[in-house]
Amino acid sequence: MRFMVMVHADAHTEAGEMPTEADMAEMMRFNEALAAAGVMRAGEGLHPTSRGARVVFDGKGTRVVDGPFAESKELIAGFWLWECASLEEAVAWARRCPKPTRGAESMLEIRRVFEAEDFGEAYTPEIRAQEDRLREHIGGGTGTP
């Protein structure tokens, strides 16, 4: 099973404050442990929302809202993509994570990624073939573990 592990933003990440060398070294040790265990598939930090935009779909079309965005506790500062046998395993790895942000409190959110079998009959052989071609084109393999 794949899980998206999201690092929630805080005032420090939204201000664009970079981690210290010690913070980076500690996180790299954690990332190396994830990689050595075959868990980590991807992981990146994100620039603050002041450098981003949202595209809003409202039934009349689309509109663009430039950052920054309010409510930093609802924003994402980074992510990992992990492959784990269960949510419990993902939670166990998350508990080992060094504190990911500088605020008084840091939070990780773990969400399972949809797999082909989750879509049932709507995931037809034609759609599977189309997705396989797309994944091959972008270099992501078949998308099924």
C-alpha positions as CSV (number, residue, x, y, z in Angstrom):
1,M,0.0,0.0,0.0
2,R,1.2,3.5,-0.8
3,F,0.7,6.4,1.7
4,M,1.1,10.1,1.2
5,V,2.7,11.5,4.3
6,M,2.2,15.3,4.4
7,V,4.1,17.7,6.6
8,H,1.8,20.4,7.8
9,A,3.1,24.0,7.4
10,D,3.6,26.4,10.3
11,A,4.5,30.1,10.6
12,H,8.2,29.2,10.1
13,T,7.7,27.3,6.9
14,E,5.3,29.9,5.5
15,A,7.9,32.6,6.3
16,G,10.3,30.6,4.1
17,E,12.7,29.9,7.0
18,M,15.1,27.1,6.0
19,P,16.1,24.3,8.3
20,T,19.5,24.4,10.0
21,E,22.3,22.1,9.0
22,A,21.7,20.0,12.1
23,D,17.9,19.7,11.2
24,M,18.8,18.7,7.7
25,A,21.3,16.1,8.8
26,E,18.8,14.6,11.2
27,M,16.1,14.4,8.5
28,M,18.6,12.9,6.1
29,R,19.3,10.1,8.6
30,F,15.6,9.4,8.8
31,N,15.2,9.5,5.0
32,E,18.1,7.1,4.6
33,A,16.5,4.7,7.1
34,L,13.2,4.9,5.1
35,A,15.1,4.2,1.9
36,A,17.1,1.4,3.3
37,A,13.9,-0.3,4.5
38,G,12.3,0.1,1.0
39,V,9.6,2.4,2.4
40,M,10.4,5.8,0.8
41,R,9.4,6.3,-2.8
42,A,9.6,10.1,-3.0
43,G,9.9,13.0,-0.7
44,E,10.2,16.8,-1.1
45,G,9.8,20.0,0.7
46,L,7.6,22.7,-0.7
47,H,8.2,26.5,-1.1
48,P,5.8,28.7,1.0
49,T,2.4,29.5,-0.4
50,S,3.5,33.1,-1.1
51,R,5.2,31.5,-4.1
52,G,2.2,29.5,-5.2
53,A,-1.3,29.8,-6.6
54,R,-4.6,28.0,-6.4
55,V,-6.9,27.4,-9.3
56,V,-10.5,27.4,-8.2
57,F,-13.3,25.7,-10.1
58,D,-16.7,27.1,-9.3
59,G,-19.1,26.0,-12.0
60,K,-18.7,29.3,-13.9
61,G,-15.2,28.5,-15.0
62,T,-11.9,28.8,-13.2
63,R,-10.1,31.6,-11.3
64,V,-6.6,31.9,-10.0
65,V,-5.9,32.9,-6.4
66,D,-2.3,33.9,-5.8
67,G,-0.6,33.0,-2.5
68,P,0.0,33.5,0.3
69,F,-2.9,31.6,1.8
70,A,-4.3,32.0,5.3
71,E,-4.5,29.3,8.0
72,S,-1.0,27.9,7.9
73,K,-2.1,24.9,9.9
74,E,-4.2,23.7,6.9
75,L,-1.3,24.1,4.5
76,I,1.3,21.5,3.4
77,A,5.1,22.2,3.7
78,G,6.3,18.9,2.3
79,F,5.5,15.3,1.6
80,W,6.8,11.8,1.3
81,L,5.4,8.9,-0.7
82,W,5.8,5.7,1.3
83,E,5.1,2.1,0.6
84,C,4.1,0.2,3.7
85,A,2.1,-3.0,4.4
86,S,-0.5,-1.1,6.5
87,L,-1.5,2.2,8.0
88,E,-0.1,0.9,11.3
89,E,3.4,0.5,9.7
90,A,3.2,4.0,8.2
91,V,2.3,5.4,11.6
92,A,5.2,3.6,13.2
93,W,7.6,5.2,10.7
94,A,6.0,8.6,11.2
95,R,6.5,8.3,15.0
96,R,10.3,7.9,14.3
97,C,10.4,11.1,12.2
98,P,12.4,14.0,13.7
99,K,10.3,17.1,14.3
100,P,9.7,18.3,10.8
101,T,9.0,22.0,11.4
102,R,10.3,24.6,13.8
103,G,7.0,25.6,15.5
104,A,6.0,24.6,19.0
105,E,4.0,21.8,17.4
106,S,4.6,19.8,14.2
107,M,2.1,17.5,12.5
108,L,2.3,14.8,9.9
109,E,-0.9,13.6,8.1
110,I,-0.9,10.1,6.6
111,R,-3.4,9.3,3.8
112,R,-3.6,6.1,1.7
113,V,-3.1,6.5,-2.0
114,F,-5.8,5.0,-4.2
115,E,-4.7,1.9,-6.1
116,A,-6.3,0.5,-9.3
117,E,-8.3,-2.1,-7.4
118,D,-10.0,0.6,-5.3
119,F,-12.0,1.8,-8.3
120,G,-13.8,-1.5,-9.0
121,E,-15.7,-1.9,-12.3
122,A,-15.2,1.7,-13.2
123,Y,-11.5,0.9,-13.8
124,T,-12.0,-0.8,-17.1
125,P,-9.3,-2.7,-19.1
126,E,-9.2,0.3,-21.5
127,I,-8.6,2.8,-18.6
128,R,-6.0,0.5,-17.1
129,A,-4.2,0.4,-20.5
130,Q,-4.4,4.1,-20.8
131,E,-3.0,4.6,-17.3
132,D,-0.2,2.1,-18.0
133,R,0.8,4.1,-21.1
134,L,0.7,7.3,-19.2
135,R,2.8,5.9,-16.3
136,E,5.3,4.4,-18.8
137,H,5.6,7.8,-20.5
138,I,6.3,9.6,-17.3
139,G,8.6,6.9,-16.0
140,G,6.5,5.7,-13.1
141,G,6.0,2.0,-14.1
142,T,2.6,0.4,-13.8
143,G,1.5,2.0,-10.6
144,T,0.5,-1.3,-9.1
145,P,2.7,-2.8,-6.3
